[in-house]
Amino acid sequence: MSETVAGARYVVGFLFDKTETRVLLINKTRPEWQAGKLNGIGGRVEDGETPDEAMRREFVEEVGIDCKSWKYFCTLSDERDWQIDFFYSTGDVWSADTLTDEVPQVCAVHALTSKVIPNLRWLIPMALSMKHERIDYFEVQEKQRAKVE
């Protein structure tokens, strides 16, 4: 996924193994602030495409897995008018191929390394909790802290 752009919509997916103890992430090379870190797999929603279609396309393009059962669970946004829709599913995490310069990696859910993008530490447990929640999805709006001088 590239740098967020005002007015743009993005998708990110977490594919868990059938025991939900492992998750497929990707080693990012771009944008610069993500380089060397692990993130979910995704990208920008293209014109005329639904977020569900974008999620399926991005997974095929980036790791060669055609998952048809994505479940939407969260939207993240901020005052700059971008939006990221998050999805999760279960499948064969070990079948991921390296199709770009960003290499997929299977990670233990309960032992995420310091290399993950920070919000994955709450987004991944949130995804796993959804089958026990009484709601359909979460909407989260990021706010910047006021600078203290």
C-alpha positions in Angstrom: 0.0 0.0 0.0 1.4 3.4 -0.9 1.3 6.7 1.1 -2.3 7.6 1.9 -3.8 10.3 -0.4 -6.6 12.7 0.6 -9.9 11.4 -0.8 -8.5 7.9 -1.5 -9.9 4.6 -0.3 -7.7 1.6 0.5 -8.1 -2.0 1.7 -6.0 -4.1 4.0 -6.5 -7.8 4.6 -5.4 -10.3 7.3 -5.4 -13.9 6.3 -5.3 -16.2 9.3 -4.6 -20.0 9.3 -7.5 -22.3 10.2 -6.4 -22.3 13.9 -6.2 -18.5 13.9 -2.8 -18.6 15.6 -0.9 -17.4 12.5 -1.4 -14.4 10.1 0.0 -13.7 6.7 1.7 -10.2 6.6 4.0 -8.6 4.0 7.4 -7.0 4.4 7.0 -3.5 3.1 9.5 -1.7 0.9 7.3 1.4 0.4 6.2 4.0 1.3 9.3 5.1 3.1 7.6 5.2 6.6 6.6 1.5 6.2 9.9 0.2 4.7 11.3 -2.7 6.7 8.0 -3.2 8.6 5.3 -5.8 8.4 1.8 -4.8 7.4 -1.4 -6.4 6.2 -1.8 -7.0 2.4 -3.7 -4.5 0.4 -3.7 -1.3 -1.7 -5.8 1.3 -3.3 -9.4 0.8 -4.4 -9.5 1.4 -8.1 -12.3 3.5 -9.9 -15.4 1.4 -10.4 -14.3 -1.2 -7.9 -15.9 -2.1 -4.5 -13.7 -2.5 -1.5 -14.5 -6.3 -1.5 -13.3 -6.6 -5.1 -10.2 -4.6 -4.3 -9.4 -6.8 -1.4 -9.6 -9.9 -3.5 -7.6 -8.4 -6.4 -4.9 -7.1 -4.1 -4.3 -10.5 -2.5 -4.1 -12.2 -5.9 -1.7 -9.5 -7.2 0.6 -9.5 -4.1 0.7 -13.1 -2.9 -1.2 -15.2 -5.5 -4.0 -16.2 -3.1 -7.6 -15.9 -4.4 -9.7 -15.7 -1.2 -13.4 -15.3 -1.9 -14.6 -15.1 1.7 -13.2 -11.7 3.1 -15.1 -10.3 6.0 -15.1 -6.5 6.5 -14.5 -5.5 10.2 -13.1 -1.9 10.5 -12.7 1.4 8.7 -9.9 3.7 9.7 -9.8 7.3 8.6 -8.7 10.8 9.7 -9.4 14.4 9.0 -7.4 14.2 5.7 -10.3 12.4 4.1 -8.6 9.1 3.3 -10.2 5.8 4.3 -8.9 2.2 4.9 -11.3 -0.7 5.0 -9.9 -3.7 6.9 -10.9 -7.3 6.1 -10.0 -10.8 7.5 -10.4 -14.4 6.4 -9.0 -17.8 7.0 -7.1 -19.9 4.5 -3.8 -21.5 3.5 -1.3 -18.8 4.7 1.6 -21.1 3.7 0.6 -21.0 0.0 1.6 -17.3 -0.4 4.0 -16.6 -3.3 6.4 -13.7 -3.6 5.0 -11.8 -6.6 6.5 -8.3 -6.0 9.5 -6.8 -4.2 7.5 -7.2 -0.9 7.9 -10.6 0.6 5.0 -12.3 2.5 5.7 -13.7 5.9 3.6 -15.9 8.2 3.7 -14.6 11.8 2.5 -15.9 15.1 -0.6 -13.8 16.1 0.3 -13.7 19.8 4.0 -12.9 19.3 4.1 -10.1 16.8 7.5 -8.6 16.4 8.5 -5.0 16.8 8.7 -4.9 13.0 4.9 -4.6 12.6 3.1 -1.4 11.8 2.0 -0.2 15.3 -1.7 -0.3 14.7 -1.6 -4.0 13.8 -1.1 -4.7 17.5 -4.8 -3.8 18.0 -6.2 -4.4 14.5 -5.3 -8.1 14.4 -6.9 -8.9 17.8 -9.9 -6.9 16.7 -10.3 -9.0 13.6 -10.1 -12.2 15.6 -12.6 -10.9 18.1 -15.3 -10.2 15.5 -17.0 -13.6 15.7 -17.7 -12.8 19.4 -18.8 -9.2 18.9 -22.4 -8.0 18.9 -21.7 -5.5 16.2 -20.9 -5.8 12.4 -17.9 -3.5 12.2 -15.9 -0.7 13.8 -15.3 2.8 12.5 -12.1 4.4 13.9 -11.0 8.0 13.3 -7.4 8.9 14.0 -6.8 12.2 15.7 -3.5 14.0 15.9 -2.3 15.1 19.4 -1.9 18.8 19.8 1.8 19.7 19.9 3.0 20.8 23.3 5.7 23.6 23.2 
